[in-house]
Amino acid sequence: MSASTSSLPSLPGKAKPYVIAHRGNLVACPENTIAAFNKAIADGADILETDLHLTSDNEFVCIHDAAVDRTTNGSGEVAQLTLTQLKKLSASCGRAEFKDERIPTLQEVIELLPSDTALLLELKTDRFLEEQVGRRLVKILDNTGIRHRTIVGSFSFARIQMMQAVASDLLTGWLSMSSPFPKPGARVLGPFWPLLLLNPCYVRQAHARGQAVCPLDPKPDSRLWLYKCLNCDAVLTNNPEKTRRVLEKLSR
């Protein structure tokens, strides 16, 4: 089974390794904002990565932390705030020129997604252990026509197992900071990048199982040569514009 055909969304005309924009372009813009995602799209990112929480009124929102304190001018837990309350906050990360940015909903991010770009959702809360929550997420992906080009991932294997139970065909990704060996049961693997040095056969072993590999390395540029040599399927980056330039130089 080929990882390139079975374990990542099919993106015709796009070359491997795919460039995954980590929270958008968080170097040029505040992370997980519409500005960051639009910049990443303009940079030529192949996949937009974002983080998913639920509000107190059960809306899916794109924010990394469980609390709003670090990235907005507010305070409190996302799970204790309504969407209306969240939308009153500036998600500028303290950058005055982005004061009008807001925490986006999943629906808002999907609406700006180009037809040739995929989506990677990191499930940040144990609410995704609830079958009803998983079914609601899959329904949104179905209704917007992007289920086939969406990956749902987590450091929690239980969360992605629940998503697989809800929709067996869904592309799932497991992130790991400690395991130097590919774990069965996920379609995409995101090992912390030093693990590939501990086990240089990691990518080959994963491919033998039909699993794709994207190193967990948001500042990958100095190691892109290694990831290409190992035949990694995708690379994560905080700055897709810069990473795209380096990849193009390596491909000449």
Rosetta blueprint (number, residue, H / E / L):
1 M L
2 S L
3 A H
4 S H
5 T H
6 S H
7 S L
8 L L
9 P L
10 S L
11 L L
12 P L
13 G L
14 K L
15 A L
16 K L
17 P L
18 Y E
19 V E
20 I E
21 A E
22 H E
23 R L
24 G L
25 N L
26 L L
27 V L
28 A L
29 C L
30 P L
31 E L
32 N L
33 T L
34 I H
35 A H
36 A H
37 F H
38 N H
39 K H
40 A H
41 I H
42 A H
43 D H
44 G L
45 A L
46 D L
47 I E
48 L E
49 E E
50 T E
51 D E
52 L E
53 H E
54 L E
55 T L
56 S L
57 D L
58 N L
59 E L
60 F E
61 V E
62 C E
63 I L
64 H L
65 D L
66 A L
67 A E
68 V L
69 D L
70 R L
71 T L
72 T L
73 N L
74 G L
75 S L
76 G L
77 E E
78 V H
79 A H
80 Q H
81 L L
82 T L
83 L H
84 T H
85 Q H
86 L H
87 K H
88 K L
89 L L
90 S L
91 A L
92 S L
93 C L
94 G L
95 R L
96 A H
97 E H
98 F H
99 K L
100 D L
101 E L
102 R L
103 I L
104 P L
105 T E
106 L H
107 Q H
108 E H
109 V H
110 I H
111 E H
112 L H
113 L L
114 P L
115 S L
116 D L
117 T L
118 A E
119 L E
120 L E
121 L E
122 E E
123 L E
124 K L
125 T L
126 D H
127 R H
128 F H
129 L H
130 E L
131 E H
132 Q H
133 V H
134 G H
135 R H
136 R H
137 L H
138 V H
139 K H
140 I H
141 L H
142 D H
143 N H
144 T L
145 G L
146 I L
147 R H
148 H H
149 R H
150 T E
151 I E
152 V E
153 G E
154 S E
155 F L
156 S L
157 F H
158 A H
159 R H
160 I H
161 Q H
162 M H
163 M H
164 Q H
165 A H
166 V H
167 A L
168 S L
169 D L
170 L L
171 L E
172 T E
173 G E
174 W E
175 L E
176 S E
177 M L
178 S L
179 S L
180 P L
181 F L
182 P L
183 K L
184 P L
185 G L
186 A L
187 R L
188 V E
189 L E
190 G E
191 P E
192 F E
193 W L
194 P L
195 L H
196 L H
197 L H
198 L H
199 N L
200 P L
201 C L
202 Y H
203 V H
204 R H
205 Q H
206 A H
207 H H
208 A H
209 R L
210 G L
211 Q L
212 A E
213 V E
214 C L
215 P L
216 L E
217 D L
218 P L
219 K L
220 P L
221 D H
222 S H
223 R H
224 L H
225 W H
226 L H
227 Y H
228 K H
229 C H
230 L L
231 N L
232 C L
233 D L
234 A E
235 V E
236 L E
237 T E
238 N L
239 N L
240 P H
241 E H
242 K H
243 T H
244 R H
245 R H
246 V H
247 L H
248 E H
249 K H
250 L H
251 S L
252 R L
